[in-house]
Amino acid sequence: MTNIRMLSLIGIYLVIFIDNLSASLIIPMLTPITHDTAAGLIGEGTEGFRNSFYGVALGAFSIAMFFVAPLLDALSDG
C-alpha cells in the first residue's frame, strides 16, 4: 500500500474510534442514573419503568447522533 492510502485509512479508523468512544462513554453513565434509586435521576418507579427510560435514553442518543452528525460535519468544513 502507498503512504497516501495508509494515511487515509488511519483517518477513517480514527473517526470510527471516536464515534464508538462516544457511545461507549454514554452507556455506562446511564446505568447508575436510571437504576440507582438513591442517587439516580429517577427516585421512584418500577424496574420496568426504569428499563424503559434507559431504552428511550439510548434511542434518543442514537437518533440525536444520526441527525446532528451531518450538521457538525458541515460546520467543520466551514
SVG drawing of the C-alpha trace seen along z (x, -y; Angstrom):
<svg xmlns="http://www.w3.org/2000/svg" viewBox="-43 -28 47 32">
<polyline fill="none" stroke="black" stroke-width="0.4" points="0.0,0.0 1.1,-3.5 1.7,-6.0 -1.3,-8.2 -3.6,-5.2 -2.3,-4.3 -2.8,-7.8 -6.4,-7.8 -7.1,-4.5 -5.6,-5.9 -8.0,-8.9 -11.0,-6.6 -10.1,-4.4 -9.7,-7.4 -13.2,-8.7 -14.6,-5.2 -12.8,-5.1 -14.1,-8.5 -17.6,-7.5 -17.5,-4.3 -15.9,-6.1 -18.8,-8.5 -21.3,-5.6 -19.1,-3.6 -18.9,-6.6 -22.7,-7.3 -23.9,-3.7 -22.0,-3.1 -23.1,-6.6 -26.7,-6.0 -27.0,-2.8 -26.5,-4.3 -28.6,-7.3 -31.6,-5.2 -31.2,-2.2 -29.9,-3.7 -32.9,-4.8 -30.9,-6.8 -28.6,-8.8 -30.2,-8.4 -32.4,-10.6 -35.5,-8.5 -36.3,-8.3 -39.5,-6.3 -40.9,-3.9 -40.9,-0.2 -38.0,1.7 -39.9,1.9 -40.2,-1.9 -36.5,-2.4 -35.6,0.1 -38.0,-1.7 -36.4,-5.0 -33.0,-3.6 -34.0,-2.3 -35.6,-5.6 -32.4,-7.5 -30.2,-5.2 -32.5,-5.6 -32.6,-9.3 -28.8,-9.4 -28.6,-7.4 -31.2,-9.4 -29.5,-12.7 -26.2,-11.4 -27.8,-10.4 -29.2,-13.9 -26.5,-16.1 -23.5,-14.4 -24.2,-15.9 -24.7,-19.3 -21.4,-19.1 -19.7,-17.9 -21.0,-20.9 -19.8,-23.2 -16.3,-21.6 -15.9,-22.1 -16.8,-25.8"/>
</svg>
